Amino acid sequence: MKKRILSYLMNWVKKPIFIRLKNVSLGLIVISSLSLATCKPHQAATQTEQSDVTTDVPFKKEGNLSFVDGKSSKVISKLDIEVAQTAEETQQGLMYRRSMLDSCGMIFIFNDEEEQSFWMKNTYIPLDIIYVSAKKEIVSIAADCRPLSEESVPSKGKAKYVVEVNGGYAAKMGLKPGDKIDFTVDK
């Protein structure tokens, strides 16, 4: 066996360099083609999966919001907020976010005060959903809503505004129905 390998190598070395390079090049092309052919279906599946999962959406500060104690009128906490006013912004909400600072949130501003209902589809972080009346008073709080759930999360009363914050934020700040919000939107 050793003699055959040695004989093959000796004959191969005796061939002119351009023939040796041609043989090596053809071999590499064949190997590359085979490996690419076997990878294509896997790459296509990966691309499909990636199109279903968007990369993290960066926070864009568009205003400020304060939670205010309903009895004492003292400021409980303050947030930088993104604002959802259009149908597209409202539909997108905080979907596809992988993280959000506790100092940030989103306010949804609706034209009419009515029962509202949200869901957590394509939302990767737990949220507190805070429903607020036209008088800017907290109507109800849906705490620690489960990520990626398509279950409806309704308000317990009519709301014109909805504020989304990180899950657990409302409890940590001691927010409750009857407390109020005050906000400004940057121009």
Beta strands, then each sheet from edge to edge (+ up, - down):
strand 1: 63-68
strand 2: 75-84
strand 3: 104-118
strand 4: 127-132
strand 5: 138-145
strand 6: 153-166
strand 7: 180-185
sheet 1: 5+ 4- 6+ 3- 2- 1+ 7-
end
